[in-house]
Amino acid sequence: MNIGTTHYGLSRARSWGHLWAAVAVVLIGAVVRGEDDRAVDDVPPAARQMQEQQQANRVDLGAQFDQNVFQDTGGGFHVIAGRRRVTTTGAAGDQGPEVSALMVARKAADVRLAQIDSVCSLTDTQRRKLRLAMESDVRRLAEAIEAERRKYQGVEVNFGDQAGQKKWQQFQQDVQRCRERLRGLFDADSLLTKVLPTTLDAEQNARLTAESAARRSARWRGLVAAAMHKFDDLLGLDERQYDEIEKLLLEREPALRVDRPGSRQDFNAQQMLVSLVLSEIDAQRLQGIVSGRQWQMLAQIANQGKSMRSYIEAQGLLEKVPK
Protein backbone atom coordinates (compact mmCIF):
# COMPACT_ATOMS: atom_id res chain seq x y z
CA MET A 1 0.00 0.00 0.00
CA ASN A 2 1.21 3.50 -0.89
CA ILE A 3 1.62 5.50 2.29
CA GLY A 4 1.15 8.87 0.49
CA THR A 5 -2.08 7.72 -1.06
CA THR A 6 -3.38 6.48 2.26
CA HIS A 7 -2.54 9.77 3.97
CA TYR A 8 -4.37 11.67 1.22
CA GLY A 9 -7.45 9.47 1.65
CA LEU A 10 -7.54 10.00 5.39
CA SER A 11 -7.26 13.77 4.99
CA ARG A 12 -10.02 13.75 2.44
CA ALA A 13 -12.21 11.68 4.75
CA ARG A 14 -11.63 14.10 7.60
CA SER A 15 -12.60 17.04 5.35
CA TRP A 16 -15.86 15.39 4.35
CA GLY A 17 -16.55 14.59 8.02
CA HIS A 18 -16.11 18.22 9.01
CA LEU A 19 -18.38 19.32 6.19
CA TRP A 20 -21.14 16.94 7.19
CA ALA A 21 -20.82 18.00 10.81
CA ALA A 22 -21.30 21.65 9.83
CA VAL A 23 -24.31 20.77 7.70
CA ALA A 24 -25.78 18.83 10.60
CA VAL A 25 -25.41 21.81 12.93
CA VAL A 26 -27.21 24.07 10.45
CA LEU A 27 -30.00 21.55 9.94
CA ILE A 28 -30.45 20.98 13.67
CA GLY A 29 -30.57 24.73 14.26
CA ALA A 30 -33.24 25.13 11.61
CA VAL A 31 -35.27 22.33 13.17
CA VAL A 32 -34.97 23.88 16.63
CA ARG A 33 -35.99 27.27 15.31
CA GLY A 34 -38.88 25.70 13.53
CA GLU A 35 -39.97 24.03 16.77
CA ASP A 36 -39.68 27.38 18.56
CA ASP A 37 -41.71 29.11 15.87
CA ARG A 38 -44.36 26.47 16.07
CA ALA A 39 -44.46 26.83 19.87
CA VAL A 40 -45.37 30.49 19.49
CA ASP A 41 -47.71 30.02 16.54
CA ASP A 42 -49.44 27.08 18.17
CA VAL A 43 -50.63 29.07 21.25
CA PRO A 44 -54.39 28.45 21.42
CA PRO A 45 -56.49 31.51 20.54
CA ALA A 46 -58.23 31.39 23.93
CA ALA A 47 -54.92 31.48 25.78
CA ARG A 48 -53.62 34.32 23.60
CA GLN A 49 -56.83 36.27 24.21
CA MET A 50 -56.43 35.77 27.96
CA GLN A 51 -52.82 37.04 27.82
CA GLU A 52 -53.93 40.13 25.88
CA GLN A 53 -56.78 40.73 28.32
CA GLN A 54 -54.44 40.49 31.32
CA GLN A 55 -52.10 42.98 29.65
CA ALA A 56 -54.98 45.37 28.93
CA ASN A 57 -56.17 45.15 32.55
CA ARG A 58 -52.84 46.42 33.89
CA VAL A 59 -52.81 50.13 34.70
CA ASP A 60 -49.93 52.34 35.77
CA LEU A 61 -51.40 54.54 38.50
CA GLY A 62 -48.45 56.92 38.41
CA ALA A 63 -49.23 57.71 34.77
CA GLN A 64 -52.91 58.24 35.61
CA PHE A 65 -52.58 60.50 38.64
CA ASP A 66 -52.33 63.98 37.13
CA GLN A 67 -54.98 63.39 34.48
CA ASN A 68 -57.48 62.28 37.12
CA VAL A 69 -56.63 65.15 39.46
CA PHE A 70 -56.41 68.03 36.99
CA GLN A 71 -58.76 66.86 34.22
CA ASP A 72 -61.74 66.56 36.53
CA THR A 73 -64.89 65.90 34.49
CA GLY A 74 -67.37 66.33 37.28
CA GLY A 75 -66.36 63.64 39.74
CA GLY A 76 -65.79 60.75 37.33
CA PHE A 77 -62.59 58.73 37.13
CA HIS A 78 -61.01 57.54 33.93
CA VAL A 79 -58.11 55.46 32.67
CA ILE A 80 -56.04 57.11 29.97
CA ALA A 81 -54.51 54.62 27.52
CA GLY A 82 -54.08 51.99 30.21
CA ARG A 83 -50.36 51.53 30.70
CA ARG A 84 -47.53 54.00 31.19
CA ARG A 85 -47.05 56.46 28.35
CA VAL A 86 -43.88 58.19 27.24
CA THR A 87 -44.04 61.71 28.64
CA THR A 88 -43.01 64.91 26.93
CA THR A 89 -42.77 68.38 28.38
CA GLY A 90 -45.53 70.84 27.72
CA ALA A 91 -48.69 69.16 29.01
CA ALA A 92 -49.96 69.19 32.55
CA GLY A 93 -48.63 66.18 34.42
CA ASP A 94 -45.56 65.73 32.20
CA GLN A 95 -43.18 68.19 33.77
CA GLY A 96 -42.12 66.48 36.96
CA PRO A 97 -43.11 66.58 40.63
CA GLU A 98 -45.23 69.50 41.83
CA VAL A 99 -45.14 71.33 38.49
CA SER A 100 -48.69 70.40 37.46
CA ALA A 101 -50.14 71.38 40.83
CA LEU A 102 -48.22 74.65 40.86
CA MET A 103 -49.28 75.53 37.31
CA VAL A 104 -52.98 74.85 37.90
CA ALA A 105 -53.06 76.50 41.32
CA ARG A 106 -51.17 79.59 40.17
CA LYS A 107 -53.52 79.96 37.24
CA ALA A 108 -56.44 79.86 39.68
CA ALA A 109 -54.65 82.45 41.83
CA ASP A 110 -54.21 84.75 38.84
CA VAL A 111 -57.93 84.51 38.04
CA ARG A 112 -58.96 85.14 41.63
CA LEU A 113 -56.61 88.10 42.04
CA ALA A 114 -57.86 89.61 38.79
CA GLN A 115 -61.46 89.29 40.02
CA ILE A 116 -60.64 91.01 43.30
CA ASP A 117 -58.70 93.73 41.50
CA SER A 118 -61.51 94.41 39.05
CA VAL A 119 -63.93 95.03 41.93
CA CYS A 120 -61.63 96.73 44.43
CA SER A 121 -59.02 98.55 42.28
CA LEU A 122 -56.13 97.29 44.41
CA THR A 123 -53.06 99.36 45.16
CA ASP A 124 -49.63 97.91 44.39
CA THR A 125 -49.05 97.24 48.08
CA GLN A 126 -52.38 95.43 48.45
CA ARG A 127 -51.74 93.40 45.34
CA ARG A 128 -48.31 92.27 46.58
CA LYS A 129 -49.69 91.29 49.98
CA LEU A 130 -52.50 89.25 48.46
CA ARG A 131 -50.11 87.65 45.99
CA LEU A 132 -47.84 86.52 48.85
CA ALA A 133 -50.80 85.01 50.68
CA MET A 134 -51.92 83.22 47.52
CA GLU A 135 -48.43 81.86 46.90
CA SER A 136 -48.42 80.40 50.40
CA ASP A 137 -51.76 78.69 49.71
CA VAL A 138 -50.51 77.45 46.34
CA ARG A 139 -47.32 76.00 47.83
CA ARG A 140 -49.24 74.25 50.56
CA LEU A 141 -51.59 72.73 47.99
CA ALA A 142 -48.73 71.60 45.73
CA GLU A 143 -46.96 69.89 48.62
CA ALA A 144 -50.14 68.06 49.64
CA ILE A 145 -50.83 66.85 46.11
CA GLU A 146 -47.21 65.82 45.58
CA ALA A 147 -47.34 63.73 48.77
CA GLU A 148 -50.28 61.82 47.27
CA ARG A 149 -48.61 61.59 43.86
CA ARG A 150 -45.46 59.94 45.30
CA LYS A 151 -47.56 57.08 46.66
CA TYR A 152 -48.33 55.93 43.11
CA GLN A 153 -45.06 56.43 41.24
CA GLY A 154 -44.13 53.08 39.67
CA VAL A 155 -47.27 51.39 41.04
CA GLU A 156 -49.03 49.18 38.53
CA VAL A 157 -52.28 47.37 39.27
CA ASN A 158 -54.27 44.66 37.56
CA PHE A 159 -58.00 45.29 37.36
CA GLY A 160 -58.46 41.55 36.93
CA ASP A 161 -57.64 40.69 40.53
CA GLN A 162 -59.11 41.75 43.86
CA ALA A 163 -55.91 43.40 45.12
CA GLY A 164 -55.75 45.56 41.99
CA GLN A 165 -59.37 46.65 42.37
CA LYS A 166 -58.78 47.53 46.02
CA LYS A 167 -55.74 49.61 45.10
CA TRP A 168 -57.77 51.42 42.41
CA GLN A 169 -60.44 52.27 44.97
CA GLN A 170 -57.78 53.75 47.26
CA PHE A 171 -56.39 55.67 44.28
CA GLN A 172 -59.85 57.14 43.63
CA GLN A 173 -60.18 58.26 47.24
CA ASP A 174 -56.78 59.97 47.18
CA VAL A 175 -57.52 61.66 43.85
CA GLN A 176 -60.87 62.88 45.17
CA ARG A 177 -59.13 64.36 48.20
CA CYS A 178 -56.71 66.19 45.91
CA ARG A 179 -59.60 67.51 43.81
CA GLU A 180 -61.29 68.82 46.95
CA ARG A 181 -58.09 70.58 48.00
CA LEU A 182 -57.83 72.18 44.59
CA ARG A 183 -61.46 73.33 44.60
CA GLY A 184 -61.09 74.75 48.10
CA LEU A 185 -57.79 76.49 47.40
CA PHE A 186 -59.13 79.89 48.53
CA ASP A 187 -61.91 78.76 50.84
CA ALA A 188 -62.53 80.13 54.33
CA ASP A 189 -59.48 78.47 55.91
CA SER A 190 -57.03 79.75 53.27
CA LEU A 191 -54.45 82.40 54.10
CA LEU A 192 -55.86 84.60 51.34
CA THR A 193 -59.32 84.67 52.92
CA LYS A 194 -57.84 85.41 56.32
CA VAL A 195 -55.71 88.37 55.19
CA LEU A 196 -58.21 89.79 52.69
CA PRO A 197 -60.43 91.70 55.18
CA THR A 198 -57.44 93.42 56.79
CA THR A 199 -55.77 94.16 53.47
CA LEU A 200 -58.78 95.90 51.93
CA ASP A 201 -60.33 99.05 53.30
CA ALA A 202 -63.97 99.23 54.41
CA GLU A 203 -65.30 100.39 51.05
CA GLN A 204 -63.36 97.72 49.14
CA ASN A 205 -64.58 95.00 51.50
CA ALA A 206 -68.19 96.13 51.05
CA ARG A 207 -67.88 96.10 47.25
CA LEU A 208 -66.26 92.67 47.20
CA THR A 209 -68.86 91.21 49.55
CA ALA A 210 -71.71 92.61 47.47
CA GLU A 211 -70.17 91.38 44.21
CA SER A 212 -69.66 87.84 45.56
CA ALA A 213 -73.22 87.75 46.89
CA ALA A 214 -74.60 88.90 43.55
CA ARG A 215 -72.66 86.24 41.66
CA ARG A 216 -73.79 83.55 44.12
CA SER A 217 -77.45 84.59 43.85
CA ALA A 218 -77.30 84.70 40.06
CA ARG A 219 -75.82 81.25 39.96
CA TRP A 220 -78.43 79.86 42.36
CA ARG A 221 -81.25 81.38 40.32
CA GLY A 222 -79.86 79.64 37.26
CA LEU A 223 -79.68 76.26 39.02
CA VAL A 224 -83.21 76.64 40.37
CA ALA A 225 -84.58 77.64 36.96
CA ALA A 226 -83.06 74.52 35.36
CA ALA A 227 -84.41 72.29 38.13
CA MET A 228 -87.88 73.84 38.01
CA HIS A 229 -88.07 73.12 34.29
CA LYS A 230 -87.43 69.46 35.08
CA PHE A 231 -89.92 69.45 37.97
CA ASP A 232 -92.58 70.99 35.73
CA ASP A 233 -92.06 68.28 33.11
CA LEU A 234 -92.48 65.56 35.75
CA LEU A 235 -95.32 67.06 37.79
CA GLY A 236 -97.30 69.20 35.35
CA LEU A 237 -97.30 72.26 37.63
CA ASP A 238 -99.67 75.12 37.13
CA GLU A 239 -98.40 78.71 37.29
CA ARG A 240 -99.20 79.17 40.98
CA GLN A 241 -97.53 75.91 42.00
CA TYR A 242 -94.48 76.68 39.90
CA ASP A 243 -94.05 80.15 41.38
CA GLU A 244 -94.51 79.04 45.00
CA ILE A 245 -92.04 76.15 44.82
CA GLU A 246 -89.53 78.33 43.01
CA LYS A 247 -89.88 81.03 45.68
CA LEU A 248 -89.26 78.52 48.48
CA LEU A 249 -86.09 77.28 46.77
CA LEU A 250 -84.73 80.76 46.09
CA GLU A 251 -85.24 81.71 49.75
CA ARG A 252 -82.92 78.88 50.78
CA GLU A 253 -79.86 79.89 48.82
CA PRO A 254 -76.96 77.63 49.92
CA ALA A 255 -73.33 78.70 50.38
CA LEU A 256 -72.45 78.10 46.73
CA ARG A 257 -68.77 78.26 45.89
CA VAL A 258 -68.37 81.10 43.42
CA ASP A 259 -64.87 80.16 42.24
CA ARG A 260 -64.05 76.54 41.53
CA PRO A 261 -60.47 76.28 40.21
CA GLY A 262 -59.39 73.14 38.40
CA SER A 263 -62.81 71.57 37.93
CA ARG A 264 -65.59 71.57 35.38
CA GLN A 265 -69.17 71.87 36.54
CA ASP A 266 -71.16 68.68 37.05
CA PHE A 267 -74.72 69.29 35.84
CA ASN A 268 -76.07 66.20 37.62
CA ALA A 269 -74.57 67.33 40.94
CA GLN A 270 -76.06 70.78 40.45
CA GLN A 271 -79.54 69.34 39.95
CA MET A 272 -79.08 67.04 42.94
CA LEU A 273 -78.13 70.09 45.01
CA VAL A 274 -81.49 71.72 44.20
CA SER A 275 -83.23 68.46 45.18
CA LEU A 276 -81.25 68.44 48.42
CA VAL A 277 -82.41 71.98 49.24
CA LEU A 278 -85.96 70.90 48.33
CA SER A 279 -85.70 68.13 50.95
CA GLU A 280 -84.94 70.77 53.61
CA ILE A 281 -88.21 72.63 52.99
CA ASP A 282 -91.01 71.81 55.43
CA ALA A 283 -92.95 68.91 53.91
CA GLN A 284 -96.33 70.28 55.01
CA ARG A 285 -95.71 73.52 53.12
CA LEU A 286 -94.93 71.60 49.94
CA GLN A 287 -97.93 69.29 50.37
CA GLY A 288 -100.16 72.35 50.66
CA ILE A 289 -98.97 73.53 47.24
CA VAL A 290 -99.32 70.35 45.17
CA SER A 291 -101.87 67.58 44.73
CA GLY A 292 -101.52 64.15 46.34
CA ARG A 293 -100.26 62.61 43.10
CA GLN A 294 -97.78 65.41 42.57
CA TRP A 295 -96.56 65.15 46.16
CA GLN A 296 -95.65 61.48 45.70
CA MET A 297 -93.31 62.40 42.84
CA LEU A 298 -91.99 65.55 44.55
CA ALA A 299 -91.20 63.58 47.73
CA GLN A 300 -89.21 61.06 45.68
CA ILE A 301 -87.20 63.90 44.12
CA ALA A 302 -86.48 65.40 47.54
CA ASN A 303 -85.47 62.04 49.03
CA GLN A 304 -83.13 61.38 46.13
CA GLY A 305 -81.38 64.70 46.75
CA LYS A 306 -81.14 63.97 50.48
CA SER A 307 -79.56 60.58 49.83
CA MET A 308 -76.95 62.20 47.55
CA ARG A 309 -75.67 64.70 50.13
CA SER A 310 -72.20 63.14 50.43
CA TYR A 311 -71.84 62.99 46.64
CA ILE A 312 -72.93 66.62 46.27
CA GLU A 313 -70.49 67.79 48.95
CA ALA A 314 -67.68 65.83 47.27
CA GLN A 315 -68.22 67.72 44.01
CA GLY A 316 -67.16 71.00 45.63
CA LEU A 317 -70.32 72.95 44.83
CA LEU A 318 -70.50 74.41 48.33
CA GLU A 319 -67.98 76.49 50.21
CA LYS A 320 -66.01 74.71 52.87
CA VAL A 321 -67.13 75.47 56.41
CA PRO A 322 -64.30 77.06 58.44
CA LYS A 323 -62.74 74.78 61.05
C-alpha positions as a Python dict, from the first residue, in 0.01 Angstrom:
ca = {
    (1, 'M'): (0, 0, 0),
    (2, 'N'): (121, 350, -89),
    (3, 'I'): (162, 550, 229),
    (4, 'G'): (115, 887, 49),
    (5, 'T'): (-208, 772, -106),
    (6, 'T'): (-338, 648, 226),
    (7, 'H'): (-254, 977, 397),
    (8, 'Y'): (-437, 1167, 122),
    (9, 'G'): (-745, 947, 165),
    (10, 'L'): (-754, 1000, 539),
    (11, 'S'): (-726, 1377, 499),
    (12, 'R'): (-1002, 1375, 244),
    (13, 'A'): (-1221, 1168, 475),
    (14, 'R'): (-1163, 1410, 760),
    (15, 'S'): (-1260, 1704, 535),
    (16, 'W'): (-1586, 1539, 435),
    (17, 'G'): (-1655, 1459, 802),
    (18, 'H'): (-1611, 1822, 901),
    (19, 'L'): (-1838, 1932, 619),
    (20, 'W'): (-2114, 1694, 719),
    (21, 'A'): (-2082, 1800, 1081),
    (22, 'A'): (-2130, 2165, 983),
    (23, 'V'): (-2431, 2077, 770),
    (24, 'A'): (-2578, 1883, 1060),
    (25, 'V'): (-2541, 2181, 1293),
    (26, 'V'): (-2721, 2407, 1045),
    (27, 'L'): (-3000, 2155, 994),
    (28, 'I'): (-3045, 2098, 1367),
    (29, 'G'): (-3057, 2473, 1426),
    (30, 'A'): (-3324, 2513, 1161),
    (31, 'V'): (-3527, 2233, 1317),
    (32, 'V'): (-3497, 2388, 1663),
    (33, 'R'): (-3599, 2727, 1531),
    (34, 'G'): (-3888, 2570, 1353),
    (35, 'E'): (-3997, 2403, 1677),
    (36, 'D'): (-3968, 2738, 1856),
    (37, 'D'): (-4171, 2911, 1587),
    (38, 'R'): (-4436, 2647, 1607),
    (39, 'A'): (-4446, 2683, 1987),
    (40, 'V'): (-4537, 3049, 1949),
    (41, 'D'): (-4771, 3002, 1654),
    (42, 'D'): (-4944, 2708, 1817),
    (43, 'V'): (-5063, 2907, 2125),
    (44, 'P'): (-5439, 2845, 2142),
    (45, 'P'): (-5649, 3151, 2054),
    (46, 'A'): (-5823, 3139, 2393),
    (47, 'A'): (-5492, 3148, 2578),
    (48, 'R'): (-5362, 3432, 2360),
    (49, 'Q'): (-5683, 3627, 2421),
    (50, 'M'): (-5643, 3577, 2796),
    (51, 'Q'): (-5282, 3704, 2782),
    (52, 'E'): (-5393, 4013, 2588),
    (53, 'Q'): (-5678, 4073, 2832),
    (54, 'Q'): (-5444, 4049, 3132),
    (55, 'Q'): (-5210, 4298, 2965),
    (56, 'A'): (-5498, 4537, 2893),
    (57, 'N'): (-5617, 4515, 3255),
    (58, 'R'): (-5284, 4642, 3389),
    (59, 'V'): (-5281, 5013, 3470),
    (60, 'D'): (-4993, 5234, 3577),
    (61, 'L'): (-5140, 5454, 3850),
    (62, 'G'): (-4845, 5692, 3841),
    (63, 'A'): (-4923, 5771, 3477),
    (64, 'Q'): (-5291, 5824, 3561),
    (65, 'F'): (-5258, 6050, 3864),
    (66, 'D'): (-5233, 6398, 3713),
    (67, 'Q'): (-5498, 6339, 3448),
    (68, 'N'): (-5748, 6228, 3712),
    (69, 'V'): (-5663, 6515, 3946),
    (70, 'F'): (-5641, 6803, 3699),
    (71, 'Q'): (-5876, 6686, 3422),
    (72, 'D'): (-6174, 6656, 3653),
    (73, 'T'): (-6489, 6590, 3449),
    (74, 'G'): (-6737, 6633, 3728),
    (75, 'G'): (-6636, 6364, 3974),
    (76, 'G'): (-6579, 6075, 3733),
    (77, 'F'): (-6259, 5873, 3713),
    (78, 'H'): (-6101, 5754, 3393),
    (79, 'V'): (-5811, 5546, 3267),
    (80, 'I'): (-5604, 5711, 2997),
    (81, 'A'): (-5451, 5462, 2752),
    (82, 'G'): (-5408, 5199, 3021),
    (83, 'R'): (-5036, 5153, 3070),
    (84, 'R'): (-4753, 5400, 3119),
    (85, 'R'): (-4705, 5646, 2835),
    (86, 'V'): (-4388, 5819, 2724),
    (87, 'T'): (-4404, 6171, 2864),
    (88, 'T'): (-4301, 6491, 2693),
    (89, 'T'): (-4277, 6838, 2838),
    (90, 'G'): (-4553, 7084, 2772),
    (91, 'A'): (-4869, 6916, 2901),
    (92, 'A'): (-4996, 6919, 3255),
    (93, 'G'): (-4863, 6618, 3442),
    (94, 'D'): (-4556, 6573, 3220),
    (95, 'Q'): (-4318, 6819, 3377),
    (96, 'G'): (-4212, 6648, 3696),
    (97, 'P'): (-4311, 6658, 4063),
    (98, 'E'): (-4523, 6950, 4183),
    (99, 'V'): (-4514, 7133, 3849),
    (100, 'S'): (-4869, 7040, 3746),
    (101, 'A'): (-5014, 7138, 4083),
    (102, 'L'): (-4822, 7465, 4086),
    (103, 'M'): (-4928, 7553, 3731),
    (104, 'V'): (-5298, 7485, 3790),
    (105, 'A'): (-5306, 7650, 4132),
    (106, 'R'): (-5117, 7959, 4017),
    (107, 'K'): (-5352, 7996, 3724),
    (108, 'A'): (-5644, 7986, 3968),
    (109, 'A'): (-5465, 8245, 4183),
    (110, 'D'): (-5421, 8475, 3884),
    (111, 'V'): (-5793, 8451, 3804),
    (112, 'R'): (-5896, 8514, 4163),
    (113, 'L'): (-5661, 8810, 4204),
    (114, 'A'): (-5786, 8961, 3879),
    (115, 'Q'): (-6146, 8929, 4002),
    (116, 'I'): (-6064, 9101, 4330),
    (117, 'D'): (-5870, 9373, 4150),
    (118, 'S'): (-6151, 9441, 3905),
    (119, 'V'): (-6393, 9503, 4193),
    (120, 'C'): (-6163, 9673, 4443),
    (121, 'S'): (-5902, 9855, 4228),
    (122, 'L'): (-5613, 9729, 4441),
    (123, 'T'): (-5306, 9936, 4516),
    (124, 'D'): (-4963, 9791, 4439),
    (125, 'T'): (-4905, 9724, 4808),
    (126, 'Q'): (-5238, 9543, 4845),
    (127, 'R'): (-5174, 9340, 4534),
    (128, 'R'): (-4831, 9227, 4658),
    (129, 'K'): (-4969, 9129, 4998),
    (130, 'L'): (-5250, 8925, 4846),
    (131, 'R'): (-5011, 8765, 4599),
    (132, 'L'): (-4784, 8652, 4885),
    (133, 'A'): (-5080, 8501, 5068),
    (134, 'M'): (-5192, 8322, 4752),
    (135, 'E'): (-4843, 8186, 4690),
    (136, 'S'): (-4842, 8040, 5040),
    (137, 'D'): (-5176, 7869, 4971),
    (138, 'V'): (-5051, 7745, 4634),
    (139, 'R'): (-4732, 7600, 4783),
    (140, 'R'): (-4924, 7425, 5056),
    (141, 'L'): (-5159, 7273, 4799),
    (142, 'A'): (-4873, 7160, 4573),
    (143, 'E'): (-4696, 6989, 4862),
    (144, 'A'): (-5014, 6806, 4964),
    (145, 'I'): (-5083, 6685, 4611),
    (146, 'E'): (-4721, 6582, 4558),
    (147, 'A'): (-4734, 6373, 4877),
    (148, 'E'): (-5028, 6182, 4727),
    (149, 'R'): (-4861, 6159, 4386),
    (150, 'R'): (-4546, 5994, 4530),
    (151, 'K'): (-4756, 5708, 4666),
    (152, 'Y'): (-4833, 5593, 4311),
    (153, 'Q'): (-4506, 5643, 4124),
    (154, 'G'): (-4413, 5308, 3967),
    (155, 'V'): (-4727, 5139, 4104),
    (156, 'E'): (-4903, 4918, 3853),
    (157, 'V'): (-5228, 4737, 3927),
    (158, 'N'): (-5427, 4466, 3756),
    (159, 'F'): (-5800, 4529, 3736),
    (160, 'G'): (-5846, 4155, 3693),
    (161, 'D'): (-5764, 4069, 4053),
    (162, 'Q'): (-5911, 4175, 4386),
    (163, 'A'): (-5591, 4340, 4512),
    (164, 'G'): (-5575, 4556, 4199),
    (165, 'Q'): (-5937, 4665, 4237),
    (166, 'K'): (-5878, 4753, 4602),
    (167, 'K'): (-5574, 4961, 4510),
    (168, 'W'): (-5777, 5142, 4241),
    (169, 'Q'): (-6044, 5227, 4497),
    (170, 'Q'): (-5778, 5375, 4726),
    (171, 'F'): (-5639, 5567, 4428),
    (172, 'Q'): (-5985, 5714, 4363),
    (173, 'Q'): (-6018, 5826, 4724),
    (174, 'D'): (-5678, 5997, 4718),
    (175, 'V'): (-5752, 6166, 4385),
    (176, 'Q'): (-6087, 6288, 4517),
    (177, 'R'): (-5913, 6436, 4820),
    (178, 'C'): (-5671, 6619, 4591),
    (179, 'R'): (-5960, 6751, 4381),
    (180, 'E'): (-6129, 6882, 4695),
    (181, 'R'): (-5809, 7058, 4800),
    (182, 'L'): (-5783, 7218, 4459),
    (183, 'R'): (-6146, 7333, 4460),
    (184, 'G'): (-6109, 7475, 4810),
    (185, 'L'): (-5779, 7649, 4740),
    (186, 'F'): (-5913, 7989, 4853),
    (187, 'D'): (-6191, 7876, 5084),
    (188, 'A'): (-6253, 8013, 5433),
    (189, 'D'): (-5948, 7847, 5591),
    (190, 'S'): (-5703, 7975, 5327),
    (191, 'L'): (-5445, 8240, 5410),
    (192, 'L'): (-5586, 8460, 5134),
    (193, 'T'): (-5932, 8467, 5292),
    (194, 'K'): (-5784, 8541, 5632),
    (195, 'V'): (-5571, 8837, 5519),
    (196, 'L'): (-5821, 8979, 5269),
    (197, 'P'): (-6043, 9170, 5518),
    (198, 'T'): (-5744, 9342, 5679),
    (199, 'T'): (-5577, 9416, 5347),
    (200, 'L'): (-5878, 9590, 5193),
    (201, 'D'): (-6033, 9905, 5330),
    (202, 'A'): (-6397, 9923, 5441),
    (203, 'E'): (-6530, 10039, 5105),
    (204, 'Q'): (-6336, 9772, 4914),
    (205, 'N'): (-6458, 9500, 5150),
    (206, 'A'): (-6819, 9613, 5105),
    (207, 'R'): (-6788, 9610, 4725),
    (208, 'L'): (-6626, 9267, 4720),
    (209, 'T'): (-6886, 9121, 4955),
    (210, 'A'): (-7171, 9261, 4747),
    (211, 'E'): (-7017, 9138, 4421),
    (212, 'S'): (-6966, 8784, 4556),
    (213, 'A'): (-7322, 8775, 4689),
    (214, 'A'): (-7460, 8890, 4355),
    (215, 'R'): (-7266, 8624, 4166),
    (216, 'R'): (-7379, 8355, 4412),
    (217, 'S'): (-7745, 8459, 4385),
    (218, 'A'): (-7730, 8470, 4006),
    (219, 'R'): (-7582, 8125, 3996),
    (220, 'W'): (-7843, 7986, 4236),
    (221, 'R'): (-8125, 8138, 4032),
    (222, 'G'): (-7986, 7964, 3726),
    (223, 'L'): (-7968, 7626, 3902),
    (224, 'V'): (-8321, 7664, 4037),
    (225, 'A'): (-8458, 7764, 3696),
    (226, 'A'): (-8306, 7452, 3536),
    (227, 'A'): (-8441, 7229, 3813),
    (228, 'M'): (-8788, 7384, 3801),
    (229, 'H'): (-8807, 7312, 3429),
    (230, 'K'): (-8743, 6946, 3508),
    (231, 'F'): (-8992, 6945, 3797),
    (232, 'D'): (-9258, 7099, 3573),
    (233, 'D'): (-9206, 6828, 3311),
    (234, 'L'): (-9248, 6556, 3575),
    (235, 'L'): (-9532, 6706, 3779),
    (236, 'G'): (-9730, 6920, 3535),
    (237, 'L'): (-9730, 7226, 3763),
    (238, 'D'): (-9967, 7512, 3713),
    (239, 'E'): (-9840, 7871, 3729),
    (240, 'R'): (-9920, 7917, 4098),
    (241, 'Q'): (-9753, 7591, 4200),
    (242, 'Y'): (-9448, 7668, 3990),
    (243, 'D'): (-9405, 8015, 4138),
    (244, 'E'): (-9451, 7904, 4500),
    (245, 'I'): (-9204, 7615, 4482),
    (246, 'E'): (-8953, 7833, 4301),
    (247, 'K'): (-8988, 8103, 4568),
    (248, 'L'): (-8926, 7852, 4848),
    (249, 'L'): (-8609, 7728, 4677),
    (250, 'L'): (-8473, 8076, 4609),
    (251, 'E'): (-8524, 8171, 4975),
    (252, 'R'): (-8292, 7888, 5078),
    (253, 'E'): (-7986, 7989, 4882),
    (254, 'P'): (-7696, 7763, 4992),
    (255, 'A'): (-7333, 7870, 5038),
    (256, 'L'): (-7245, 7810, 4673),
    (257, 'R'): (-6877, 7826, 4589),
    (258, 'V'): (-6837, 8110, 4342),
    (259, 'D'): (-6487, 8016, 4224),
    (260, 'R'): (-6405, 7654, 4153),
    (261, 'P'): (-6047, 7628, 4021),
    (262, 'G'): (-5939, 7314, 3840),
    (263, 'S'): (-6281, 7157, 3793),
    (264, 'R'): (-6559, 7157, 3538),
    (265, 'Q'): (-6917, 7187, 3654),
    (266, 'D'): (-7116, 6868, 3705),
    (267, 'F'): (-7472, 6929, 3584),
    (268, 'N'): (-7607, 6620, 3762),
    (269, 'A'): (-7457, 6733, 4094),
    (270, 'Q'): (-7606, 7078, 4045),
    (271, 'Q'): (-7954, 6934, 3995),
    (272, 'M'): (-7908, 6704, 4294),
    (273, 'L'): (-7813, 7009, 4501),
    (274, 'V'): (-8149, 7172, 4420),
    (275, 'S'): (-8323, 6846, 4518),
    (276, 'L'): (-8125, 6844, 4842),
    (277, 'V'): (-8241, 7198, 4924),
    (278, 'L'): (-8596, 7090, 4833),
    (279, 'S'): (-8570, 6813, 5095),
    (280, 'E'): (-8494, 7077, 5361),
    (281, 'I'): (-8821, 7263, 5299),
    (282, 'D'): (-9101, 7181, 5543),
    (283, 'A'): (-9295, 6891, 5391),
    (284, 'Q'): (-9633, 7028, 5501),
    (285, 'R'): (-9571, 7352, 5312),
    (286, 'L'): (-9493, 7160, 4994),
    (287, 'Q'): (-9793, 6929, 5037),
    (288, 'G'): (-10016, 7235, 5066),
    (289, 'I'): (-9897, 7353, 4724),
    (290, 'V'): (-9932, 7035, 4517),
    (291, 'S'): (-10187, 6758, 4473),
    (292, 'G'): (-10152, 6415, 4634),
    (293, 'R'): (-10026, 6261, 4310),
    (294, 'Q'): (-9778, 6541, 4257),
    (295, 'W'): (-9656, 6515, 4616),
    (296, 'Q'): (-9565, 6148, 4570),
    (297, 'M'): (-9331, 6240, 4284),
    (298, 'L'): (-9199, 6555, 4455),
    (299, 'A'): (-9120, 6358, 4773),
    (300, 'Q'): (-8921, 6106, 4568),
    (301, 'I'): (-8720, 6390, 4412),
    (302, 'A'): (-8648, 6540, 4754),
    (303, 'N'): (-8547, 6204, 4903),
    (304, 'Q'): (-8313, 6138, 4613),
    (305, 'G'): (-8138, 6470, 4675),
    (306, 'K'): (-8114, 6397, 5048),
    (307, 'S'): (-7956, 6058, 4983),
    (308, 'M'): (-7695, 6220, 4755),
    (309, 'R'): (-7567, 6470, 5013),
    (310, 'S'): (-7220, 6314, 5043),
    (311, 'Y'): (-7184, 6299, 4664),
    (312, 'I'): (-7293, 6662, 4627),
    (313, 'E'): (-7049, 6779, 4895),
    (314, 'A'): (-6768, 6583, 4727),
    (315, 'Q'): (-6822, 6772, 4401),
    (316, 'G'): (-6716, 7100, 4563),
    (317, 'L'): (-7032, 7295, 4483),
    (318, 'L'): (-7050, 7441, 4833),
    (319, 'E'): (-6798, 7649, 5021),
    (320, 'K'): (-6601, 7471, 5287),
    (321, 'V'): (-6713, 7547, 5641),
    (322, 'P'): (-6430, 7706, 5844),
    (323, 'K'): (-6274, 7478, 6105),
}
